[in-house]
Amino acid sequence: MKYTKLWRAVLIVLLSLSIWGCARRVKEETQVVNTGTVQQAALEEDETDSIEDLTETETEVFEPSTEMMTEEMDFRSIREVLDEDTLSWAESFNADNIEKMVYTILGETKTEYEVADAEKIVPFYVAIMDLTVGGLADTFIQDAGDTYDFYIKDGRVIRFEFNMGCFVSDGKIYETDNSDRLWELTGELIPPEDL
């Protein structure tokens, strides 16, 4: 039991680092793309620039805005990558039709946390629907998954799956953005004694 708690804590730390790494990688890639654009514009503007002028252009720090990072990396609503059934459910979401939500940590062991109160389930739905997804991630780790299963009163189960913080849909793994609220809610769901 002691090792299970330690393993969960390690998974949460790894998940946090993965999310931070995805965001940092997006920012770095955007900076490289935009710095290159600034350098190219400087060259086209004046072909006679000296090496010193180009060096000054290279060392300029470019801080892209959130809007620019989203645009450069082609982030889009999670709804655009959902399968047809899940998208239909999401568009006609009704908290009264949900029996429960089960959050599962898929690590060395499988740990589930169940929520039956609709008032506590709705924020998870909202946080998931607020996610944006970008390019395909290049890594899948077998023991680093999270699922959010919404059990519908008509017997269906709608699943949202993540791997190291990236969204998994139709066999593809997408980098995510705007996920802080989801992970905050998830952290509140796990009792301190399980960390």
TABEL-V809755 format. One record per backbone hydrogen bond with DSSP energy under -0.5 kcal/mol. CO is the residue of the C=O (numbers start at 1). NH is the residue of the N-H. E is the energy in kcal/mol with one decimal. If there is no record, write none. Layout:
# TABEL-V809755
co=CO nh=NH e=E
co=CO nh=NH e=E
This chain:
# TABEL-V809755
co=1 nh=5 e=-2.0
co=2 nh=6 e=-1.8
co=3 nh=7 e=-2.8
co=4 nh=8 e=-2.4
co=5 nh=9 e=-2.2
co=6 nh=10 e=-2.4
co=7 nh=11 e=-2.6
co=8 nh=12 e=-2.5
co=9 nh=13 e=-2.2
co=10 nh=14 e=-2.8
co=11 nh=15 e=-2.8
co=12 nh=16 e=-2.4
co=13 nh=17 e=-2.6
co=14 nh=18 e=-2.5
co=15 nh=19 e=-2.4
co=16 nh=20 e=-2.4
co=17 nh=21 e=-2.9
co=18 nh=22 e=-2.7
co=19 nh=23 e=-2.3
co=20 nh=24 e=-2.6
co=21 nh=25 e=-2.8
co=22 nh=26 e=-2.2
co=23 nh=27 e=-2.1
co=24 nh=28 e=-2.8
co=25 nh=29 e=-2.7
co=26 nh=30 e=-2.2
co=27 nh=31 e=-2.3
co=28 nh=32 e=-2.4
co=29 nh=33 e=-2.4
co=30 nh=34 e=-2.7
co=31 nh=35 e=-2.8
co=32 nh=36 e=-2.2
co=33 nh=37 e=-1.6
co=34 nh=38 e=-2.1
co=35 nh=39 e=-2.4
co=36 nh=40 e=-2.5
co=37 nh=41 e=-2.3
co=38 nh=42 e=-2.0
co=39 nh=43 e=-2.0
co=40 nh=44 e=-2.4
co=41 nh=45 e=-2.1
co=42 nh=46 e=-1.6
co=46 nh=49 e=-1.5
co=50 nh=54 e=-1.8
co=51 nh=55 e=-2.3
co=52 nh=56 e=-2.0
co=53 nh=57 e=-1.9
co=54 nh=58 e=-2.4
co=55 nh=59 e=-1.8
co=57 nh=60 e=-1.0
co=60 nh=62 e=-0.6
co=61 nh=63 e=-0.6
co=62 nh=64 e=-0.7
co=65 nh=69 e=-2.5
co=66 nh=70 e=-2.4
co=67 nh=71 e=-2.3
co=68 nh=72 e=-3.2
co=69 nh=73 e=-2.2
co=70 nh=75 e=-2.3
co=71 nh=74 e=-0.8
co=76 nh=133 e=-3.0
co=77 nh=80 e=-1.7
co=78 nh=81 e=-1.9
co=79 nh=82 e=-0.7
co=83 nh=87 e=-2.6
co=84 nh=88 e=-2.3
co=85 nh=89 e=-2.2
co=86 nh=90 e=-2.7
co=87 nh=91 e=-2.4
co=88 nh=92 e=-1.2
co=90 nh=93 e=-1.2
co=94 nh=97 e=-2.1
co=95 nh=98 e=-1.5
co=97 nh=99 e=-0.5
co=97 nh=153 e=-3.0
co=100 nh=151 e=-3.0
co=101 nh=103 e=-0.5
co=101 nh=115 e=-3.0
co=102 nh=104 e=-0.5
co=102 nh=149 e=-2.7
co=103 nh=113 e=-2.8
co=104 nh=106 e=-0.6
co=104 nh=147 e=-2.1
co=105 nh=107 e=-1.0
co=105 nh=111 e=-2.0
co=106 nh=145 e=-2.2
co=109 nh=107 e=-2.2
co=109 nh=111 e=-0.6
co=111 nh=105 e=-3.0
co=113 nh=103 e=-3.0
co=115 nh=101 e=-2.8
co=116 nh=118 e=-0.6
co=117 nh=120 e=-1.3
co=117 nh=121 e=-1.5
co=118 nh=122 e=-2.4
co=119 nh=123 e=-0.5
co=120 nh=124 e=-0.5
co=121 nh=124 e=-0.9
co=121 nh=125 e=-1.8
co=122 nh=126 e=-2.7
co=123 nh=127 e=-2.5
co=124 nh=128 e=-2.4
co=125 nh=129 e=-2.5
co=126 nh=130 e=-1.6
co=128 nh=131 e=-1.2
co=131 nh=78 e=-1.9
co=132 nh=177 e=-2.4
co=133 nh=76 e=-2.5
co=135 nh=175 e=-2.9
co=140 nh=142 e=-0.6
co=141 nh=144 e=-1.4
co=144 nh=164 e=-2.3
co=145 nh=106 e=-2.9
co=146 nh=162 e=-3.0
co=147 nh=104 e=-2.5
co=147 nh=149 e=-0.5
co=148 nh=150 e=-0.6
co=148 nh=160 e=-1.8
co=149 nh=102 e=-2.6
co=149 nh=151 e=-0.7
co=150 nh=152 e=-0.6
co=150 nh=158 e=-2.6
co=151 nh=99 e=-3.0
co=151 nh=100 e=-1.2
co=152 nh=155 e=-2.2
co=156 nh=152 e=-2.9
co=157 nh=159 e=-0.6
co=158 nh=150 e=-3.1
co=160 nh=148 e=-2.4
co=161 nh=168 e=-3.0
co=162 nh=146 e=-2.3
co=163 nh=166 e=-2.0
co=166 nh=163 e=-2.8
co=167 nh=169 e=-0.5
co=167 nh=174 e=-3.6
co=168 nh=161 e=-0.7
co=169 nh=172 e=-2.0
co=172 nh=169 e=-2.6
co=172 nh=174 e=-0.6
co=173 nh=137 e=-3.2
co=174 nh=167 e=-1.8
co=175 nh=134 e=-2.7
co=177 nh=132 e=-2.1
co=179 nh=183 e=-2.1
co=180 nh=184 e=-2.2
co=181 nh=185 e=-2.5
co=182 nh=186 e=-2.2
co=183 nh=187 e=-2.3
co=184 nh=188 e=-1.7
co=185 nh=189 e=-1.2
co=186 nh=190 e=-1.3
co=189 nh=191 e=-0.5
co=191 nh=194 e=-2.1
co=192 nh=195 e=-1.3
